[in-house]
Amino acid sequence: MPHIVPIRDLKNTTSISNLCHETSEPIFVTKNGYGDMVIMSMETFEKSVFLNNLHEKLALAEADVKAGRVFDADDAISDIRKKYGL
């Protein structure tokens, strides 16, 4: 369940920081009853960025497979060995 806090609660920075680290999820900040901002810990942000990049790369890989842009693993390894003299 998402955590929602009013903007006035941001005055207590230690409490908000602790909440960010305890929940490991974004915290939604409201202003005048409406969504205004989202805050999160650095760890949560970095994990989110990593997962977004991973999903993007997986989607590109799936598109390559669907388009037939694939290589046999043994052939690819053989080509790499030849290219780098391994």
C-alpha positions in Angstrom: 0.0 0.0 0.0 1.5 3.4 -1.0 2.5 5.9 1.7 0.9 9.3 1.2 2.0 12.3 3.3 0.9 15.9 3.2 3.6 18.4 2.2 3.6 20.0 5.6 5.1 16.7 7.0 8.3 17.3 5.0 9.3 19.7 7.8 10.3 16.7 9.8 13.1 15.5 7.5 14.4 12.8 9.8 11.0 11.1 10.0 10.5 11.3 6.2 14.0 10.0 5.6 13.4 7.1 7.9 10.1 6.3 6.2 11.8 6.3 2.8 14.4 3.8 4.0 12.0 1.6 6.0 9.5 1.2 3.2 11.9 0.9 0.2 9.0 2.3 -1.9 8.2 5.8 -3.2 6.3 8.1 -0.9 3.6 10.3 -2.5 3.5 13.9 -1.2 0.2 15.8 -1.5 -0.4 19.5 -1.6 -3.9 20.8 -1.0 -5.2 17.3 -1.2 -3.7 16.6 -4.6 -0.6 14.6 -5.7 2.4 16.9 -5.9 5.7 15.0 -5.6 7.2 11.6 -5.1 10.2 11.0 -2.9 12.3 7.9 -2.3 15.6 6.7 -0.9 18.7 6.6 -3.2 18.7 2.8 -2.9 15.1 2.6 -4.1 15.8 5.1 -7.0 18.9 3.2 -8.1 17.0 -0.1 -8.0 14.2 1.4 -10.0 16.6 2.8 -12.7 18.3 -0.6 -12.9 15.1 -2.4 -13.4 13.9 0.1 -16.0 17.1 -0.3 -18.0 16.9 -4.1 -17.7 13.3 -4.2 -18.9 14.2 -1.9 -21.8 17.1 -4.2 -22.8 14.9 -7.3 -22.5 12.3 -5.7 -24.8 14.9 -4.9 -27.4 16.2 -8.5 -27.2 12.6 -9.8 -27.6 12.2 -7.6 -30.7 15.4 -9.0 -32.1 14.2 -12.6 -31.6 10.9 -11.9 -33.2 12.6 -10.2 -36.2 14.9 -13.2 -36.6 18.1 -11.3 -35.7 19.6 -14.1 -33.8 22.8 -16.2 -34.0 23.7 -19.7 -32.9 25.7 -19.4 -29.6 28.5 -21.7 -30.8 28.9 -19.8 -34.0 29.0 -16.5 -32.2 31.6 -17.7 -29.7 33.7 -19.1 -32.6 33.5 -15.8 -34.4 34.6 -13.9 -31.2 37.5 -16.3 -30.7 38.7 -15.9 -34.3 38.3 -12.1 -34.1 40.4 -11.8 -30.9 42.8 -14.7 -31.5 41.6 -16.7 -28.5 
